[in-house]
């Protein structure tokens, strides 16, 4: 996956997490699953592109 698409995947996963928190609450299974996916996308981005993704 190219760098731009990789960043988009990280952003999409983070947006899904925020939406799950707003819809179901931060402690919900849906939010926890979305958080795990966002973490996995950030880790994948770091592995593929040699640097971690840091959100400000």
C-alpha positions in Angstrom: 0.0 0.0 0.0 1.4 3.4 -0.9 2.1 6.0 1.7 -1.0 8.1 0.9 -3.4 5.2 0.9 -1.8 4.0 4.1 -2.5 7.4 5.8 -6.0 7.3 4.5 -6.6 3.9 6.0 -5.2 5.1 9.4 -7.5 8.2 9.2 -10.5 6.1 8.2 -10.0 3.7 11.1 -9.6 6.6 13.6 -12.8 8.2 12.3 -14.6 4.8 12.7 -13.4 4.7 16.3 -14.6 8.3 17.1 -18.0 7.5 15.5 -18.3 4.3 17.5 -17.5 6.2 20.7 -20.1 8.8 19.9 -22.8 6.2 18.9 -22.2 3.5 21.5 -19.9 4.9 24.2 -16.2 4.6 24.7 -16.5 1.4 26.7 -18.7 -0.4 24.2 -17.5 -3.5 22.4 -18.0 -1.6 19.1 -15.7 1.2 20.2 -13.1 -1.3 21.6 -13.1 -3.2 18.3 -12.7 0.0 16.3 -9.9 1.1 18.6 -8.1 -2.1 18.1 -8.4 -1.8 14.3 -7.1 1.8 14.4 -4.1 0.6 16.5 -3.5 -2.2 14.0 -3.6 0.3 11.0 -1.2 2.6 12.7 1.2 -0.3 13.4 0.9 -1.5 9.8 1.7 2.0 8.6 4.8 2.1 10.7 6.0 -1.3 9.6 5.4 -0.6 5.9 6.8 2.9 5.8 9.5 2.8 8.5 8.1 5.3 10.8 5.3 5.5 13.3 2.1 7.4 12.7 1.6 10.0 15.4 -1.7 11.9 15.7 -1.5 15.3 17.3 
